[in-house]
Amino acid sequence: MAAIGWYNGTAGPLDTMTVPMLDRAVYFGDGCYEALKAIGRKPFALEAHLDRFYKSLSALEIPAPLTREALKAALFDCLFMAEEPRSVLYWQASRGTARRTHAFPEHAAPNLMITVTPLLPEPDRALTLITAEDIRYRMCDVKTLNLLPNVLCNERAKRAGADGAILVRDGFVTEGTHTNVHLLKGGTLYTHPADERILAGVTRGIVLNFCETLCIPVSETAFPPDALFTADEVFVTSSVLGIRRVERVDGVPVGGRAPERFGAICAAYEQRFSEETNA
């Protein structure tokens, strides 16, 4: 199957799968999720994604739908069923199925959903982004299903002919609509601290670890949007995109002045990705 769905133990072609109307993910977005790239049946950085998933469940006070080992088994089962050479593995948990009420339902068991879809080819080029006001709430460090502000900002970017948006709150860059944002300046990597204003991306963490190995200083410091235009390099990271250089922000060329240092980070990432997935 090119794409499969799995819901509480029932699997089938993704386009034919359904979920209950009373699943709290439907009317509240009451849940959390993870997504990663898989090559064949080998997901990249799975343990880090599982760590964050269970952390998000705890933050939302949602009981774990499965133990860690049982969830891993279900994820691999879905990868085997899909038989896709390159795929996106996605899973989410909601608080359960119950009549709509804002308080937690007393007797609902959490629901678990898994999908495997083909990894669409990404153009091998630098990105063009716009800046947009960060209108999200203040739990961005939890990977919840509440993504409407991200959707609205991404659509604004699409209509502007851009690949995405860099979000700005209180005069500082936070992150992208579905990426973490970084810049290189004077040999140092700058990125927003991992507080409640951003999601601490798995690829972000991998890059910061590489910087230590590569002797690149890291400053987890919020920076204003003007810093994007004077940076030696601007790039974004995500579990699906990997590492992507940014060449324009709001129509203005940026970066391109530290290709060797940026290239070293990319090479370290590609090597680890290849080692884990045999890509």
Accessible surface in RSA format (square Angstrom, percent):
REM  Atomic radii and reference values for relative SASA: ProtOr
REM  Chains: A
REM  Algorithm: Lee & Richards
REM  Probe-radius: 1.40
REM  Slices: 20
REM RES _ NUM      All-atoms   Total-Side   Main-Chain    Non-polar    All polar
REM                ABS   REL    ABS   REL    ABS   REL    ABS   REL    ABS   REL
RES MET A   1   106.15  55.0  64.28  42.5  41.86  99.7  75.71  64.4  30.44  40.3
RES ALA A   2    65.53  60.2  53.10  81.9  12.43  28.3  55.46  78.1  10.07  26.7
RES ALA A   3    26.69  24.5  19.99  30.8   6.70  15.2  19.99  28.1   6.70  17.8
RES ILE A   4     0.18   0.1   0.18   0.1   0.00   0.0   0.18   0.1   0.00   0.0
RES GLY A   5     1.72   2.1   0.00   N/A   1.72   2.1   1.72   4.7   0.00   0.0
RES TRP A   6    32.25  12.9  31.06  15.0   1.19   2.8  18.37   9.8  13.89  22.5
RES TYR A   7    27.19  12.7  25.02  14.2   2.16   5.6  24.87  18.7   2.31   2.9
RES ASN A   8    77.36  53.3  45.67  44.1  31.69  76.3  29.94  72.1  47.42  45.8
RES GLY A   9    51.56  63.6   0.00   N/A  51.56  63.6  21.79  59.8  29.78  66.7
RES THR A  10    88.76  63.1  84.80  86.0   3.97   9.5  55.06  74.0  33.70  50.9
RES ALA A  11    42.60  39.2  13.32  20.6  29.27  66.6  13.61  19.2  28.99  76.8
RES GLY A  12    10.48  12.9   0.00   N/A  10.48  12.9  10.38  28.5   0.09   0.2
RES PRO A  13    65.82  48.0  65.82  60.0   0.00   0.0  65.82  54.3   0.00   0.0
RES LEU A  14    51.36  28.6  44.68  32.0   6.68  16.8  44.68  31.4   6.68  18.0
RES ASP A  15   144.56 101.3 107.41 106.9  37.15  87.8  38.25  90.0 106.31 106.0
RES THR A  16    96.47  68.6  70.19  71.2  26.28  62.6  69.60  93.5  26.87  40.6
RES MET A  17    49.40  25.6  27.64  18.3  21.76  51.8  18.65  15.9  30.75  40.7
RES THR A  18   112.89  80.3  94.26  95.6  18.63  44.4  67.99  91.3  44.90  67.9
RES VAL A  19    62.87  41.4  43.21  39.1  19.66  47.4  45.36  39.4  17.52  47.5
RES PRO A  20    54.53  39.7  42.59  38.8  11.94  43.4  53.97  44.6   0.56   3.5
RES MET A  21   165.13  85.5 153.50 101.6  11.62  27.7 115.17  97.9  49.95  66.2
RES LEU A  22    68.12  37.9  67.75  48.5   0.37   0.9  67.75  47.6   0.37   1.0
RES ASP A  23     4.64   3.2   4.64   4.6   0.00   0.0   0.19   0.5   4.44   4.4
RES ARG A  24     5.71   2.4   5.71   2.9   0.00   0.0   0.00   0.0   5.71   3.5
RES ALA A  25    21.41  19.7   8.30  12.8  13.12  29.8   8.30  11.7  13.12  34.7
RES VAL A  26    87.16  57.4  54.08  49.0  33.07  79.7  61.24  53.2  25.92  70.3
RES TYR A  27    52.51  24.5  25.69  14.6  26.82  69.8  33.43  25.1  19.08  23.5
RES PHE A  28    48.45  24.2  27.03  16.7  21.42  55.7  34.14  20.7  14.31  41.0
RES GLY A  29    13.88  17.1   0.00   N/A  13.88  17.1  10.06  27.6   3.82   8.6
RES ASP A  30    19.45  13.6  13.26  13.2   6.19  14.6  11.45  26.9   8.00   8.0
RES GLY A  31     1.09   1.3   0.00   N/A   1.09   1.3   0.00   0.0   1.09   2.5
RES CYS A  32     0.07   0.0   0.07   0.1   0.00   0.0   0.07   0.2   0.00   0.0
RES TYR A  33    28.80  13.4  28.80  16.4   0.00   0.0  11.84   8.9  16.96  20.9
RES GLU A  34     0.03   0.0   0.03   0.0   0.00   0.0   0.00   0.0   0.03   0.0
RES ALA A  35    19.18  17.6  17.13  26.4   2.05   4.7  17.13  24.1   2.05   5.4
RES LEU A  36     1.16   0.6   1.16   0.8   0.00   0.0   1.16   0.8   0.00   0.0
RES LYS A  37    21.36  10.4  20.60  12.6   0.77   1.8   0.87   0.8  20.50  21.8
RES ALA A  38     0.00   0.0   0.00   0.0   0.00   0.0   0.00   0.0   0.00   0.0
RES ILE A  39    23.30  13.3  20.96  15.6   2.34   5.6  20.96  15.1   2.34   6.3
RES GLY A  40    27.75  34.2   0.00   N/A  27.75  34.2  26.10  71.6   1.65   3.7
RES ARG A  41    97.12  40.8  89.44  45.6   7.68  18.3  17.79  24.3  79.33  48.1
RES LYS A  42    88.12  43.0  86.40  53.0   1.72   4.1  62.24  56.0  25.88  27.6
RES PRO A  43    14.60  10.6   6.12   5.6   8.49  30.8   6.12   5.1   8.49  52.7
RES PHE A  44     7.93   4.0   7.53   4.7   0.40   1.1   7.53   4.6   0.40   1.2
RES ALA A  45     5.71   5.2   0.54   0.8   5.17  11.8   5.71   8.0   0.00   0.0
RES LEU A  46    14.56   8.1  11.28   8.1   3.29   8.3  11.28   7.9   3.29   8.8
RES GLU A  47    82.25  47.2  81.27  61.5   0.98   2.3  62.93 121.7  19.31  15.8
RES ALA A  48    39.89  36.7  31.93  49.3   7.96  18.1  34.74  48.9   5.15  13.6
RES HIS A  49     2.03   1.1   2.03   1.4   0.00   0.0   0.00   0.0   2.03   2.4
RES LEU A  50     0.00   0.0   0.00   0.0   0.00   0.0   0.00   0.0   0.00   0.0
RES ASP A  51    80.20  56.2  71.87  71.5   8.33  19.7  26.97  63.5  53.23  53.1
RES ARG A  52    25.74  10.8  22.71  11.6   3.03   7.2  20.98  28.7   4.76   2.9
RES PHE A  53     0.18   0.1   0.06   0.0   0.11   0.3   0.18   0.1   0.00   0.0
RES TYR A  54    48.45  22.6  42.31  24.1   6.14  16.0  42.64  32.0   5.81   7.2
RES LYS A  55   146.71  71.6 138.13  84.8   8.58  20.4  88.20  79.4  58.51  62.3
RES SER A  56     2.93   2.5   1.77   2.4   1.16   2.7   1.16   2.5   1.77   2.5
RES LEU A  57     4.31   2.4   4.31   3.1   0.00   0.0   4.31   3.0   0.00   0.0
RES SER A  58    82.81  70.0  63.27  84.4  19.53  45.0  33.82  72.0  48.99  68.6
RES ALA A  59    53.88  49.5  21.31  32.9  32.57  74.1  34.05  48.0  19.83  52.5
RES LEU A  60    26.97  15.0  21.61  15.5   5.36  13.5  25.55  17.9   1.42   3.8
RES GLU A  61   125.09  71.8 104.44  79.0  20.65  49.2  37.65  72.8  87.44  71.4
RES ILE A  62     6.59   3.8   0.00   0.0   6.59  15.9   0.66   0.5   5.93  16.1
RES PRO A  63    83.34  60.7  70.17  64.0  13.18  47.9  82.70  68.3   0.64   4.0
RES ALA A  64    53.52  49.2  26.84  41.4  26.68  60.7  26.84  37.8  26.68  70.7
RES PRO A  65    29.27  21.3   4.26   3.9  25.01  90.9   6.65   5.5  22.63 140.6
RES LEU A  66    56.76  31.6  49.75  35.6   7.00  17.6  56.52  39.7   0.23   0.6
RES THR A  67    96.11  68.4  86.84  88.0   9.27  22.1  86.34 116.0   9.77  14.8
RES ARG A  68    75.88  31.9  71.02  36.2   4.86  11.6  43.39  59.3  32.49  19.7
RES GLU A  69   117.05  67.2 111.98  84.7   5.07  12.1  64.68 125.1  52.37  42.8
RES ALA A  70    40.97  37.7  29.75  45.9  11.22  25.5  36.95  52.0   4.02  10.6
RES LEU A  71     0.53   0.3   0.53   0.4   0.00   0.0   0.53   0.4   0.00   0.0
RES LYS A  72    42.23  20.6  42.23  25.9   0.00   0.0  15.04  13.5  27.20  29.0
RES ALA A  73    54.80  50.4  45.79  70.7   9.01  20.5  54.01  76.1   0.79   2.1
RES ALA A  74     9.23   8.5   6.12   9.4   3.11   7.1   8.71  12.3   0.53   1.4
RES LEU A  75     0.99   0.6   0.99   0.7   0.00   0.0   0.99   0.7   0.00   0.0
RES PHE A  76    64.83  32.4  64.80  40.1   0.03   0.1  64.83  39.3   0.00   0.0
RES ASP A  77    82.54  57.8  80.14  79.8   2.40   5.7  14.65  34.5  67.89  67.7
RES CYS A  78     0.00   0.0   0.00   0.0   0.00   0.0   0.00   0.0   0.00   0.0
RES LEU A  79     2.71   1.5   1.31   0.9   1.40   3.5   1.31   0.9   1.40   3.8
RES PHE A  80   110.88  55.5 105.75  65.5   5.13  13.4 105.92  64.2   4.95  14.2
RES MET A  81    67.52  35.0  53.31  35.3  14.22  33.9  40.64  34.6  26.88  35.6
RES ALA A  82     1.59   1.5   0.27   0.4   1.32   3.0   0.27   0.4   1.32   3.5
RES GLU A  83   120.03  68.9  93.29  70.6  26.74  63.7  24.59  47.6  95.44  77.9
RES GLU A  84    34.19  19.6  29.59  22.4   4.60  10.9   1.16   2.2  33.03  27.0
RES PRO A  85    94.65  69.0  86.36  78.7   8.30  30.2  93.18  76.9   1.47   9.1
RES ARG A  86   113.12  47.5 111.18  56.7   1.95   4.6  46.25  63.2  66.87  40.5
RES SER A  87     0.38   0.3   0.38   0.5   0.00   0.0   0.00   0.0   0.38   0.5
RES VAL A  88    26.95  17.7  26.77  24.2   0.18   0.4  26.77  23.3   0.18   0.5
RES LEU A  89     0.06   0.0   0.06   0.0   0.00   0.0   0.06   0.0   0.00   0.0
RES TYR A  90    50.49  23.6  50.49  28.7   0.00   0.0  38.56  29.0  11.93  14.7
RES TRP A  91     0.00   0.0   0.00   0.0   0.00   0.0   0.00   0.0   0.00   0.0
RES GLN A  92    22.24  12.4  22.00  16.1   0.25   0.6   0.90   1.9  21.34  16.2
RES ALA A  93     0.00   0.0   0.00   0.0   0.00   0.0   0.00   0.0   0.00   0.0
RES SER A  94     2.02   1.7   1.15   1.5   0.88   2.0   1.15   2.4   0.88   1.2
RES ARG A  95    17.84   7.5  16.94   8.6   0.90   2.1   8.08  11.0   9.76   5.9
RES GLY A  96     0.00   0.0   0.00   N/A   0.00   0.0   0.00   0.0   0.00   0.0
RES THR A  97    56.44  40.1  39.33  39.9  17.11  40.8  36.59  49.1  19.86  30.0
RES ALA A  98    21.24  19.5  12.78  19.7   8.46  19.2  21.24  29.9   0.00   0.0
RES ARG A  99   191.44  80.4 186.44  95.0   5.01  11.9  66.42  90.8 125.02  75.8
RES ARG A 100   140.09  58.8 112.56  57.4  27.53  65.6  42.70  58.4  97.39  59.0
RES THR A 101    63.91  45.5  58.18  59.0   5.72  13.6  40.46  54.3  23.45  35.4
RES HIS A 102   138.57  75.7 118.62  82.4  19.96  51.1  84.78  87.4  53.79  62.6
RES ALA A 103    68.66  63.1  55.97  86.4  12.68  28.9  66.26  93.3   2.40   6.4
RES PHE A 104   104.07  52.1  89.40  55.4  14.67  38.2  89.40  54.2  14.67  42.0
RES PRO A 105    26.21  19.1   6.98   6.4  19.23  69.9  12.83  10.6  13.38  83.1
RES GLU A 106   155.64  89.4 117.17  88.6  38.47  91.6  48.58  94.0 107.06  87.4
RES HIS A 107   176.21  96.3 137.24  95.4  38.97  99.7 108.80 112.1  67.41  78.4
RES ALA A 108    28.40  26.1   1.11   1.7  27.29  62.1   7.43  10.5  20.96  55.5
RES ALA A 109    72.95  67.1  60.79  93.8  12.16  27.7  64.55  90.9   8.40  22.2
RES PRO A 110    27.47  20.0  15.76  14.4  11.71  42.6  15.76  13.0  11.71  72.8
RES ASN A 111    11.22   7.7  10.44  10.1   0.77   1.9   1.73   4.2   9.48   9.2
RES LEU A 112     3.33   1.9   3.29   2.4   0.04   0.1   3.33   2.3   0.00   0.0
RES MET A 113    45.36  23.5  44.97  29.8   0.38   0.9  29.56  25.1  15.80  20.9
RES ILE A 114     0.00   0.0   0.00   0.0   0.00   0.0   0.00   0.0   0.00   0.0
RES THR A 115    18.34  13.0  18.34  18.6   0.00   0.0  11.37  15.3   6.97  10.5
RES VAL A 116     0.34   0.2   0.34   0.3   0.00   0.0   0.34   0.3   0.00   0.0
RES THR A 117    40.89  29.1  40.89  41.4   0.00   0.0  28.24  37.9  12.64  19.1
RES PRO A 118    50.13  36.5  44.45  40.5   5.68  20.6  44.45  36.7   5.68  35.3
RES LEU A 119    25.80  14.4  11.34   8.1  14.46  36.3  11.34   8.0  14.46  38.9
RES LEU A 120   132.73  73.9 128.16  91.7   4.56  11.5 128.34  90.1   4.39  11.8
RES PRO A 121   127.18  92.7  99.50  90.7  27.68 100.6 110.69  91.4  16.49 102.5
RES GLU A 122    89.54  51.4  64.34  48.7  25.20  60.0  20.72  40.1  68.82  56.2
RES PRO A 123    64.49  47.0  51.07  46.6  13.43  48.8  63.34  52.3   1.15   7.2
RES ASP A 124   152.61 106.9 117.20 116.7  35.41  83.7  39.93  94.0 112.68 112.4
RES ARG A 125   113.68  47.7  98.42  50.2  15.26  36.3  65.22  89.1  48.46  29.4
RES ALA A 126    16.30  15.0   5.55   8.6  10.75  24.5   7.41  10.4   8.90  23.6
RES LEU A 127    11.91   6.6  11.91   8.5   0.00   0.0  11.91   8.4   0.00   0.0
RES THR A 128    34.05  24.2  34.05  34.5   0.00   0.0  22.92  30.8  11.12  16.8
RES LEU A 129     8.68   4.8   8.53   6.1   0.15   0.4   8.53   6.0   0.15   0.4
RES ILE A 130    20.38  11.6  20.38  15.2   0.00   0.0  20.38  14.7   0.00   0.0
RES THR A 131    27.89  19.8  22.95  23.3   4.94  11.8   5.22   7.0  22.67  34.3
RES ALA A 132     5.97   5.5   0.54   0.8   5.43  12.4   5.77   8.1   0.21   0.5
RES GLU A 133   122.47  70.3 111.99  84.7  10.49  25.0  39.07  75.6  83.40  68.1
RES ASP A 134     8.10   5.7   0.00   0.0   8.10  19.1   0.03   0.1   8.07   8.0
RES ILE A 135    93.08  53.0  63.76  47.5  29.32  70.7  71.55  51.5  21.53  58.4
RES ARG A 136    29.28  12.3  17.40   8.9  11.88  28.3   8.60  11.8  20.68  12.5
RES TYR A 137    93.18  43.5  80.83  46.0  12.35  32.1  88.95  66.8   4.23   5.2
RES ARG A 138   128.20  53.8 118.03  60.2  10.17  24.2  63.90  87.3  64.30  39.0
RES MET A 139    73.83  38.2  73.83  48.9   0.00   0.0  40.74  34.6  33.09  43.8
RES CYS A 140    11.88   9.0   1.27   1.4  10.61  24.9   6.81  17.3   5.07   5.5
RES ASP A 141    61.87  43.3  49.94  49.7  11.94  28.2  12.46  29.3  49.42  49.3
RES VAL A 142    15.74  10.4   9.92   9.0   5.82  14.0  10.38   9.0   5.36  14.5
RES LYS A 143    28.81  14.1  25.32  15.5   3.49   8.3   6.63   6.0  22.17  23.6
RES THR A 144     7.55   5.4   5.41   5.5   2.13   5.1   2.76   3.7   4.79   7.2
RES LEU A 145    32.32  18.0  14.91  10.7  17.41  43.8  15.34  10.8  16.98  45.7
RES ASN A 146    67.86  46.8  55.39  53.5  12.47  30.0  23.76  57.2  44.10  42.6
RES LEU A 147    68.76  38.3  65.96  47.2   2.80   7.0  66.05  46.4   2.71   7.3
RES LEU A 148   117.75  65.6 112.40  80.4   5.35  13.4 114.31  80.3   3.45   9.3
RES PRO A 149    32.02  23.3  31.64  28.8   0.39   1.4  32.02  26.4   0.00   0.0
RES ASN A 150    18.08  12.5  17.25  16.7   0.83   2.0   8.07  19.4  10.01   9.7
RES VAL A 151    86.69  57.0  82.18  74.4   4.51  10.9  85.67  74.4   1.03   2.8
RES LEU A 152    97.90  54.5  91.13  65.2   6.76  17.0  91.83  64.5   6.07  16.3
RES CYS A 153    10.95   8.3   9.38  10.5   1.57   3.7   1.55   3.9   9.40  10.1
RES ASN A 154    49.56  34.2  48.55  46.9   1.01   2.4   9.65  23.2  39.91  38.6
RES GLU A 155    61.43  35.3  58.57  44.3   2.86   6.8  28.35  54.8  33.08  27.0
RES ARG A 156   133.34  56.0 127.22  64.9   6.13  14.6  48.61  66.4  84.73  51.4
RES ALA A 157     0.39   0.4   0.39   0.6   0.00   0.0   0.39   0.6   0.00   0.0
RES LYS A 158   148.29  72.3 135.27  83.0  13.01  31.0  82.39  74.2  65.89  70.2
RES ARG A 159   195.88  82.2 155.50  79.3  40.39  96.2  61.44  84.0 134.44  81.5
RES ALA A 160    67.67  62.2  26.58  41.0  41.09  93.5  39.60  55.8  28.07  74.4
RES GLY A 161    67.10  82.7   0.00   N/A  67.10  82.7  37.04 101.6  30.06  67.3
RES ALA A 162    14.03  12.9   1.27   2.0  12.76  29.0   1.74   2.4  12.29  32.6
RES ASP A 163    51.54  36.1  27.07  26.9  24.47  57.9  13.75  32.4  37.79  37.7
RES GLY A 164     3.12   3.8   0.00   N/A   3.12   3.8   3.12   8.5   0.00   0.0
RES ALA A 165     2.72   2.5   0.00   0.0   2.72   6.2   0.00   0.0   2.72   7.2
RES ILE A 166     0.08   0.0   0.08   0.1   0.00   0.0   0.08   0.1   0.00   0.0
RES LEU A 167     1.29   0.7   1.29   0.9   0.00   0.0   1.29   0.9   0.00   0.0
RES VAL A 168    25.93  17.1  23.08  20.9   2.85   6.9  23.08  20.1   2.85   7.7
RES ARG A 169    22.62   9.5  19.78  10.1   2.83   6.7  18.64  25.5   3.98   2.4
RES ASP A 170   106.99  74.9  70.36  70.0  36.63  86.6  37.59  88.5  69.40  69.2
RES GLY A 171    44.20  54.5   0.00   N/A  44.20  54.5  32.14  88.2  12.05  27.0
RES PHE A 172    87.33  43.7  87.33  54.1   0.00   0.0  87.33  52.9   0.00   0.0
RES VAL A 173     1.13   0.7   0.99   0.9   0.14   0.3   0.99   0.9   0.14   0.4
RES THR A 174     2.50   1.8   0.54   0.5   1.96   4.7   0.54   0.7   1.96   3.0
RES GLU A 175     8.59   4.9   8.59   6.5   0.00   0.0   2.19   4.2   6.40   5.2
RES GLY A 176     2.70   3.3   0.00   N/A   2.70   3.3   0.85   2.3   1.85   4.1
RES THR A 177     8.66   6.2   2.15   2.2   6.51  15.5   0.85   1.1   7.81  11.8
RES HIS A 178   102.40  56.0  79.59  55.3  22.81  58.4  70.55  72.7  31.86  37.1
RES THR A 179    18.14  12.9   9.86  10.0   8.29  19.7  10.75  14.4   7.39  11.2
RES ASN A 180     8.51   5.9   7.89   7.6   0.62   1.5   1.13   2.7   7.38   7.1
RES VAL A 181     1.92   1.3   0.11   0.1   1.81   4.3   0.11   0.1   1.81   4.9
RES HIS A 182     0.00   0.0   0.00   0.0   0.00   0.0   0.00   0.0   0.00   0.0
RES LEU A 183     5.26   2.9   5.26   3.8   0.00   0.0   5.26   3.7   0.00   0.0
RES LEU A 184     1.04   0.6   1.04   0.7   0.00   0.0   1.04   0.7   0.00   0.0
RES LYS A 185    89.23  43.5  86.83  53.3   2.39   5.7  58.41  52.6  30.82  32.8
RES GLY A 186    71.06  87.6   0.00   N/A  71.06  87.6  42.28 116.0  28.79  64.5
RES GLY A 187    21.36  26.3   0.00   N/A  21.36  26.3  14.56  40.0   6.80  15.2
RES THR A 188    24.82  17.7  24.82  25.2   0.00   0.0   6.92   9.3  17.90  27.1
RES LEU A 189     0.00   0.0   0.00   0.0   0.00   0.0   0.00   0.0   0.00   0.0
RES TYR A 190    66.73  31.2  66.73  38.0   0.00   0.0  30.45  22.9  36.28  44.7
RES THR A 191     1.69   1.2   1.69   1.7   0.00   0.0   0.00   0.0   1.69   2.6
RES HIS A 192     9.46   5.2   9.16   6.4   0.30   0.8   4.19   4.3   5.27   6.1
RES PRO A 193    40.36  29.4  40.36  36.8   0.00   0.0  40.36  33.3   0.00   0.0
RES ALA A 194    58.95  54.2  24.34  37.6  34.61  78.7  25.58  36.0  33.38  88.4
RES ASP A 195    50.96  35.7  41.12  40.9   9.84  23.3  31.59  74.3  19.37  19.3
RES GLU A 196    64.79  37.2  62.16  47.0   2.63   6.3  25.45  49.2  39.34  32.1
RES ARG A 197    45.44  19.1  45.44  23.2   0.00   0.0   6.27   8.6  39.17  23.7
RES ILE A 198     1.87   1.1   1.42   1.1   0.45   1.1   1.42   1.0   0.45   1.2
RES LEU A 199    29.15  16.2  29.02  20.8   0.14   0.3  29.02  20.4   0.14   0.4
RES ALA A 200    43.48  40.0  37.10  57.3   6.38  14.5  37.10  52.2   6.38  16.9
RES GLY A 201    14.41  17.8   0.00   N/A  14.41  17.8  10.81  29.7   3.60   8.1
RES VAL A 202    12.97   8.5   5.29   4.8   7.68  18.5  10.63   9.2   2.34   6.3
RES THR A 203     2.84   2.0   2.40   2.4   0.44   1.0   0.47   0.6   2.37   3.6
RES ARG A 204    11.10   4.7  10.85   5.5   0.25   0.6   0.00   0.0  11.10   6.7
RES GLY A 205    28.13  34.7   0.00   N/A  28.13  34.7  27.42  75.3   0.71   1.6
RES ILE A 206     8.10   4.6   7.39   5.5   0.71   1.7   7.40   5.3   0.70   1.9
RES VAL A 207     0.00   0.0   0.00   0.0   0.00   0.0   0.00   0.0   0.00   0.0
RES LEU A 208    28.17  15.7  22.36  16.0   5.81  14.6  22.36  15.7   5.81  15.6
RES ASN A 209    94.12  64.9  90.26  87.2   3.87   9.3  21.54  51.8  72.59  70.2
RES PHE A 210    27.37  13.7  27.14  16.8   0.24   0.6  27.37  16.6   0.00   0.0
RES CYS A 211     0.00   0.0   0.00   0.0   0.00   0.0   0.00   0.0   0.00   0.0
RES GLU A 212   142.66  81.9 122.94  93.0  19.72  47.0  50.89  98.4  91.77  74.9
RES THR A 213   111.59  79.4  84.72  85.9  26.87  64.0  67.67  90.9  43.93  66.4
RES LEU A 214    63.54  35.4  41.47  29.7  22.06  55.5  46.04  32.3  17.49  47.1
RES CYS A 215   110.80  83.8  84.47  94.2  26.33  61.9  38.13  96.6  72.67  78.4
RES ILE A 216     8.86   5.0   4.15   3.1   4.71  11.4   4.63   3.3   4.24  11.5
RES PRO A 217    77.08  56.2  65.14  59.4  11.94  43.4  76.70  63.3   0.38   2.4
RES VAL A 218    55.69  36.6  21.03  19.0  34.66  83.5  21.17  18.4  34.52  93.6
RES SER A 219    31.15  26.3  25.74  34.3   5.41  12.5  17.84  38.0  13.30  18.6
RES GLU A 220    84.84  48.7  62.09  47.0  22.75  54.2  16.76  32.4  68.08  55.6
RES THR A 221    69.96  49.8  67.31  68.2   2.65   6.3  54.64  73.4  15.31  23.2
RES ALA A 222    31.50  29.0  20.06  31.0  11.44  26.0  20.20  28.4  11.30  29.9
RES PHE A 223    13.70   6.9  13.17   8.2   0.53   1.4  13.70   8.3   0.00   0.0
RES PRO A 224    60.42  44.0  60.42  55.1   0.00   0.0  60.42  49.9   0.00   0.0
RES PRO A 225    33.44  24.4  33.44  30.5   0.00   0.0  33.44  27.6   0.00   0.0
RES ASP A 226   105.82  74.1 103.70 103.2   2.11   5.0  29.23  68.8  76.59  76.4
RES ALA A 227    24.21  22.3  18.45  28.5   5.75  13.1  22.92  32.3   1.28   3.4
RES LEU A 228     0.02   0.0   0.00   0.0   0.02   0.1   0.00   0.0   0.02   0.1
RES PHE A 229    65.33  32.7  47.72  29.6  17.61  45.8  47.81  29.0  17.52  50.2
RES THR A 230    78.95  56.1  72.98  74.0   5.97  14.2  65.61  88.1  13.34  20.2
RES ALA A 231     0.54   0.5   0.02   0.0   0.52   1.2   0.52   0.7   0.02   0.1
RES ASP A 232    30.49  21.4  30.49  30.3   0.00   0.0   2.40   5.6  28.08  28.0
RES GLU A 233     0.88   0.5   0.88   0.7   0.00   0.0   0.00   0.0   0.88   0.7
RES VAL A 234     0.00   0.0   0.00   0.0   0.00   0.0   0.00   0.0   0.00   0.0
RES PHE A 235     0.00   0.0   0.00   0.0   0.00   0.0   0.00   0.0   0.00   0.0
RES VAL A 236     0.95   0.6   0.95   0.9   0.00   0.0   0.95   0.8   0.00   0.0
RES THR A 237     1.34   1.0   0.19   0.2   1.15   2.7   0.00   0.0   1.34   2.0
RES SER A 238    19.16  16.2  10.80  14.4   8.36  19.3  17.78  37.9   1.38   1.9
RES SER A 239    20.97  17.7  12.42  16.6   8.55  19.7  10.71  22.8  10.26  14.4
RES VAL A 240    45.93  30.2  41.85  37.9   4.08   9.8  41.85  36.4   4.08  11.1
RES LEU A 241    29.90  16.7  17.36  12.4  12.54  31.5  18.36  12.9  11.54  31.1
RES GLY A 242     1.58   1.9   0.00   N/A   1.58   1.9   1.58   4.3   0.00   0.0
RES ILE A 243    19.50  11.1   1.94   1.4  17.56  42.3   1.94   1.4  17.56  47.7
RES ARG A 244    26.34  11.1  24.87  12.7   1.47   3.5  18.68  25.5   7.66   4.6
RES ARG A 245    67.96  28.5  63.79  32.5   4.16   9.9  13.73  18.8  54.22  32.9
RES VAL A 246     0.00   0.0   0.00   0.0   0.00   0.0   0.00   0.0   0.00   0.0
RES GLU A 247    66.56  38.2  63.87  48.3   2.69   6.4   9.83  19.0  56.74  46.3
RES ARG A 248   100.06  42.0 100.06  51.0   0.00   0.0  17.67  24.2  82.38  49.9
RES VAL A 249     0.00   0.0   0.00   0.0   0.00   0.0   0.00   0.0   0.00   0.0
RES ASP A 250    69.24  48.5  42.32  42.1  26.92  63.7  29.00  68.2  40.24  40.1
RES GLY A 251    49.71  61.3   0.00   N/A  49.71  61.3  30.19  82.8  19.52  43.7
RES VAL A 252    70.73  46.5  70.02  63.4   0.72   1.7  70.73  61.5   0.00   0.0
RES PRO A 253    89.05  64.9  76.80  70.0  12.25  44.5  77.11  63.7  11.95  74.3
RES VAL A 254     6.85   4.5   0.00   0.0   6.85  16.5   2.20   1.9   4.64  12.6
RES GLY A 255    13.22  16.3   0.00   N/A  13.22  16.3   0.00   0.0  13.22  29.6
RES GLY A 256    43.15  53.2   0.00   N/A  43.15  53.2  18.06  49.6  25.09  56.2
RES ARG A 257   136.53  57.3 104.86  53.5  31.67  75.4  65.83  90.0  70.69  42.8
RES ALA A 258    20.49  18.8  14.17  21.9   6.32  14.4  20.49  28.8   0.00   0.0
RES PRO A 259    87.39  63.7  78.86  71.9   8.53  31.0  80.88  66.8   6.51  40.5
RES GLU A 260   155.62  89.3 141.15 106.8  14.47  34.5  62.27 120.5  93.35  76.2
RES ARG A 261    91.15  38.3  83.33  42.5   7.82  18.6  15.94  21.8  75.21  45.6
RES PHE A 262    21.29  10.7  21.29  13.2   0.00   0.0  21.29  12.9   0.00   0.0
RES GLY A 263    31.66  39.0   0.00   N/A  31.66  39.0  27.41  75.2   4.25   9.5
RES ALA A 264    38.69  35.6  27.64  42.7  11.05  25.1  35.59  50.1   3.10   8.2
RES ILE A 265     0.00   0.0   0.00   0.0   0.00   0.0   0.00   0.0   0.00   0.0
RES CYS A 266    30.19  22.8  29.85  33.3   0.34   0.8  21.26  53.9   8.93   9.6
RES ALA A 267    61.83  56.9  50.01  77.2  11.83  26.9  57.38  80.8   4.46  11.8
RES ALA A 268    22.64  20.8  13.99  21.6   8.66  19.7  19.69  27.7   2.95   7.8
RES TYR A 269     4.75   2.2   4.75   2.7   0.00   0.0   4.49   3.4   0.26   0.3
RES GLU A 270   100.75  57.8  98.38  74.4   2.37   5.7  41.80  80.8  58.95  48.1
RES GLN A 271   113.75  63.6 106.50  77.8   7.25  17.3  33.65  71.6  80.10  60.8
RES ARG A 272    76.96  32.3  75.97  38.7   0.99   2.4  23.11  31.6  53.85  32.6
RES PHE A 273    12.87   6.4  12.87   8.0   0.00   0.0  12.87   7.8   0.00   0.0
RES SER A 274    45.89  38.8  44.02  58.8   1.87   4.3  19.54  41.6  26.35  36.9
RES GLU A 275   118.27  67.9  88.97  67.3  29.30  69.8  47.55  92.0  70.72  57.7
RES GLU A 276    66.31  38.1  46.74  35.4  19.57  46.6  32.06  62.0  34.25  28.0
RES THR A 277     3.26   2.3   0.00   0.0   3.26   7.8   0.00   0.0   3.26   4.9
RES ASN A 278   104.66  72.2  74.51  72.0  30.16  72.6  29.30  70.5  75.36  72.8
RES ALA A 279    66.67  61.3  13.95  21.5  52.72 119.9  43.73  61.6  22.94  60.8
END  Absolute sums over single chains surface
CHAIN  1 A    13131.0      10441.0       2690.1       7653.8       5477.3
END  Absolute sums over all chains
TOTAL         13131.0      10441.0       2690.1       7653.8       5477.3
